[in-house]
Amino acid sequence: MPFTIDDPRAVDLARDLAALRGTTITQAVIAALEAETQRERAAKPLAASLLAIADELQARSRPGGHRMTPEEIDELWGP
């Protein structure tokens, strides 16, 4: 099944990758597409990543936390 790439930049990138790897343009395109597809499938959504970070921080915190005094707040943020 023929597939044509009409974008000169895409063609140049495919040629460069093929030259760097010592492969054909077709093999370079296939490898790049496989790698990008795998990366996309493995990527965690941002919300899931943030939730995992929040869970880890909560697990490390002291129960009840520490209520800051006005002096501590001023020291951090200024009067």
N, C-alpha and C positions, 0 to 999 in steps of 0.2 A: 504494500500500500504506500504510494508516494506521499511525501509530506514536504512542503516547501516553506522555507523561512524567508520572508521578504524584507526583514529588518536587517540592514547592514551591520548594526551594532551586535545583534544576536549572532550573526554569521561570524563576525570577528571574534567574539567571545568563545564560540564553539571551536573555531580554528585554533585559538590560543590554548584552550584547555586540551584539545587533542594533541597539539605539539608538545605541551608540557608533560603529558602522560605517555606520549609515544603511541597513541592509538588513532583510530579513524575518527572523523567528526561524528559519525553515527554512534560509535561506542562512547565517545565523550558525552554526547547529549543524553544517551540512555543512563549513563552512570550519574550524571548531574541530576537528572530528573528523579532517579531512584533515591539518591541521597536527600534531595529536597522533600520528596514525598515522605520518606521515613522520618525526617526531622519534624515535619508538620504533624504527623500522626503521633509522635512522641511528646510534642509540646503540651504543657499543661496550660489550661486557660489561666489568665491573670487572676481571676477571682479565686480559683482553687489554690494558686500559689500564695496569695495574700492570706487566705484562711489558714493554710498550713503554718505560715509564719506567726500569725496571731495565736494559734493554738500552742505553738512551741514557746512563745513568750509568756503566755498565761501559765503554762506548766512550770516555768522557771520562776515565776513571781511568788512573793510571799502571800499567804492568805490574808486578805484584808488590806494588803499593801501598806503604804506609808503615807499618811496625810501630811502634806507639806505645811509648814508654818508660814505666816506672812513674810517672815524674815528670809526663809529659804526661797520663796517665790521672788522677792525683791533681789536676792543675790543672783538668781538666774536671769531675770528679765529687766532688772533695774527698777528704781523707785517710780 
